[in-house]
Amino acid sequence: MLDADFFRRWMTATAASVDREAERLTALDSPIGDADHGSNLQRGFAAVVAAVEKDGPDTPGAVLVLAGRQLISTVGGASGPLYGTLLRRTGKALGDAAEVSEEQFAQALRTGVDAVMQLGGAAPGDKTMIDALVPAVDALGESFAAARVAAEQGAEATTPLQARKGRASYLGERSIGHQDPGATSAALLVAGLERAAGGGDE
């Protein structure tokens, strides 16, 4: 069973990864976006960790709703609303339970991913964070490690795609050959689950 501490560890692990990979995320964003994806998420997840430590929400759902709110209020561009919606809707789907099973979490995360697709109008293959999140949710029933691998492969598979949504879509064919920064950061978020559960490298 997964308790509030697990979800706090997830946010902390993700913040550490985003911190470490911020320059790479910004470099990926430079040719096809605003060159601020790394710094924006760095600021956002730092705010998430600070809020979660300060407020000490005591249910999995409350941790994620608070995290989502922080991302919406502190991250600029499209990333804040998209990541914020992902975590808030996942948290709301978990309700007020003190503990949730991995299966319940997988179902809730699918609800969150569906909400992101609705908000951004993106589908798999459009070269967005959805390309990492959908395969991750599909693999989550197997294990956190399987979800991480699926998300990483999904992010890498965006490289040959032409962007059909988001700012990168304005570039048309020039977006081909660049790994999508949103899918890359989404893979970091998914990888944080494995670390929160005690697997994977810090």
C-alpha positions as CSV (number, residue, x, y, z in Angstrom):
1,M,0.0,0.0,0.0
2,L,1.1,3.6,-0.7
3,D,0.8,6.2,1.9
4,A,1.3,10.0,2.0
5,D,5.0,9.5,2.8
6,F,5.4,7.6,-0.5
7,F,3.9,10.5,-2.5
8,R,6.0,13.0,-0.6
9,R,9.1,10.9,-1.5
10,W,7.9,10.9,-5.1
11,M,7.7,14.7,-5.3
12,T,11.2,15.0,-3.6
13,A,12.7,12.4,-6.0
14,T,11.2,14.2,-9.0
15,A,12.5,17.6,-7.8
16,A,16.0,16.2,-7.4
17,S,15.9,14.7,-11.0
18,V,14.5,17.9,-12.5
19,D,17.3,19.8,-10.7
20,R,19.9,17.5,-12.0
21,E,18.5,17.5,-15.6
22,A,17.4,21.1,-15.8
23,E,20.1,22.1,-18.3
24,R,19.4,19.1,-20.5
25,L,15.7,19.9,-20.5
26,T,16.4,23.5,-21.5
27,A,18.8,22.4,-24.2
28,L,16.1,20.1,-25.6
29,D,13.6,23.0,-25.4
30,S,15.9,25.4,-27.1
31,P,15.5,24.4,-30.8
32,I,11.7,23.7,-30.6
33,G,10.4,25.8,-27.6
34,D,11.2,28.8,-25.4
35,A,14.4,27.4,-23.9
36,D,12.9,27.6,-20.4
37,H,11.4,24.1,-19.7
38,G,14.2,23.1,-17.3
39,S,14.3,26.3,-15.3
40,N,10.5,26.5,-15.1
41,L,10.1,22.9,-13.8
42,Q,13.1,23.4,-11.4
43,R,11.3,26.4,-9.9
44,G,7.9,24.5,-9.8
45,F,9.1,21.3,-8.1
46,A,11.2,23.3,-5.6
47,A,8.0,25.0,-4.6
48,V,6.2,21.7,-4.5
49,V,8.7,20.2,-2.1
50,A,8.6,23.3,0.1
51,A,4.8,23.3,0.3
52,V,4.5,19.6,1.0
53,E,7.1,19.8,3.8
54,K,5.5,22.9,5.3
55,D,1.8,21.8,5.1
56,G,2.4,18.1,5.7
57,P,-0.7,16.7,3.9
58,D,-1.6,13.4,5.4
59,T,-3.2,11.5,2.5
60,P,-1.9,10.5,-0.9
61,G,-4.6,12.6,-2.6
62,A,-3.9,15.7,-0.5
63,V,-0.2,15.5,-1.3
64,L,-0.9,15.4,-5.1
65,V,-3.6,18.1,-5.1
66,L,-1.3,20.4,-3.2
67,A,1.6,19.6,-5.6
68,G,-0.6,20.3,-8.6
69,R,-1.8,23.6,-7.2
70,Q,1.8,24.7,-6.6
71,L,2.9,23.8,-10.2
72,I,0.0,25.7,-11.7
73,S,0.8,28.8,-9.6
74,T,4.7,28.7,-10.0
75,V,5.5,27.3,-13.5
76,G,5.2,29.5,-16.5
77,G,4.2,28.4,-20.0
78,A,2.1,25.4,-20.8
79,S,4.0,23.1,-18.4
80,G,2.5,24.4,-15.2
81,P,-1.2,23.9,-16.1
82,L,-0.4,20.5,-17.7
83,Y,1.7,19.1,-14.9
84,G,-0.6,20.7,-12.3
85,T,-3.7,19.2,-13.9
86,L,-2.0,15.8,-14.0
87,L,-1.2,15.7,-10.3
88,R,-4.4,17.5,-9.1
89,R,-6.7,15.2,-11.1
90,T,-4.8,12.1,-10.0
91,G,-5.0,13.3,-6.4
92,K,-8.7,14.0,-6.6
93,A,-9.3,10.5,-8.1
94,L,-7.5,9.0,-5.0
95,G,-10.0,10.8,-2.7
96,D,-9.4,10.9,1.1
97,A,-8.0,7.4,1.6
98,A,-5.0,7.2,4.0
99,E,-3.4,4.5,1.8
100,V,-4.0,3.4,-1.7
101,S,-3.0,0.3,-3.6
102,E,-0.7,0.4,-6.6
103,E,-3.7,-0.6,-8.8
104,Q,-5.8,2.3,-7.4
105,F,-2.9,4.7,-8.0
106,A,-2.6,3.4,-11.6
107,Q,-6.3,4.0,-12.2
108,A,-6.1,7.5,-10.7
109,L,-3.0,8.4,-12.7
110,R,-4.8,7.3,-15.9
111,T,-7.6,9.8,-14.9
112,G,-4.9,12.5,-14.6
113,V,-3.4,11.6,-18.0
114,D,-6.8,11.7,-19.6
115,A,-7.4,15.2,-18.1
116,V,-4.0,16.4,-19.6
117,M,-5.0,15.0,-23.0
118,Q,-8.3,16.9,-22.8
119,L,-6.7,20.1,-21.6
120,G,-3.9,20.1,-24.2
121,G,-5.8,18.4,-27.0
122,A,-2.8,16.0,-27.5
123,A,-2.9,12.3,-28.3
124,P,0.0,9.8,-28.5
125,G,2.2,10.5,-31.5
126,D,1.7,14.3,-31.3
127,K,5.3,14.7,-29.8
128,T,4.3,15.8,-26.3
129,M,4.5,14.6,-22.7
130,I,1.6,12.3,-23.5
131,D,4.0,10.1,-25.5
132,A,5.8,9.3,-22.2
133,L,2.8,9.3,-19.9
134,V,0.4,6.9,-21.8
135,P,2.9,4.0,-22.1
136,A,3.9,4.6,-18.5
137,V,0.4,4.3,-17.2
138,D,-0.1,1.2,-19.4
139,A,2.9,-0.4,-17.8
140,L,2.2,0.7,-14.3
141,G,0.2,-2.5,-13.6
142,E,3.4,-4.5,-14.0
143,S,5.8,-2.4,-11.8
144,F,7.2,1.0,-11.2
145,A,10.4,-0.1,-13.1
146,A,8.3,-1.1,-16.1
147,A,6.6,2.2,-16.1
148,R,9.9,4.1,-16.0
149,V,11.3,2.1,-18.9
150,A,8.1,2.6,-20.9
151,A,8.2,6.4,-20.2
152,E,11.8,6.7,-21.2
153,Q,11.3,4.7,-24.4
154,G,8.2,6.9,-25.2
155,A,10.2,10.0,-24.7
156,E,13.0,8.8,-27.0
157,A,10.5,7.8,-29.6
158,T,9.4,11.4,-30.0
159,T,12.7,12.3,-31.7
160,P,11.7,11.3,-35.3
161,L,8.1,12.6,-34.9
162,Q,6.8,15.9,-36.3
163,A,5.2,18.0,-33.5
164,R,1.4,18.4,-33.9
165,K,0.6,20.2,-30.6
166,G,2.3,22.9,-28.5
167,R,4.8,25.5,-29.5
168,A,7.0,23.0,-31.3
169,S,4.2,22.4,-33.8
170,Y,4.8,25.9,-35.3
171,L,8.1,24.6,-36.6
172,G,6.5,21.9,-38.8
173,E,9.1,19.6,-40.2
174,R,11.9,21.4,-38.4
175,S,10.6,19.8,-35.2
176,I,11.7,16.4,-36.5
177,G,15.0,15.1,-35.0
178,H,14.6,16.7,-31.6
179,Q,13.5,14.7,-28.5
180,D,10.4,16.4,-27.0
181,P,11.3,18.2,-23.7
182,G,7.9,17.6,-22.2
183,A,8.0,13.9,-22.8
184,T,11.6,13.9,-21.3
185,S,10.5,15.6,-18.1
186,A,7.4,13.4,-17.9
187,A,9.8,10.4,-18.0
188,L,11.7,12.0,-15.0
189,L,8.4,12.2,-13.1
190,V,7.6,8.5,-13.7
191,A,11.2,7.5,-12.8
192,G,10.6,9.2,-9.4
193,L,8.0,6.5,-8.6
194,E,10.6,3.8,-8.7
195,R,13.0,5.8,-6.5
196,A,10.2,6.6,-4.0
197,A,9.5,2.9,-3.7
198,G,13.2,2.3,-2.9
199,G,14.4,1.2,-6.3
200,G,16.5,2.9,-8.9
201,D,19.3,5.4,-8.5
202,E,19.1,8.7,-6.6
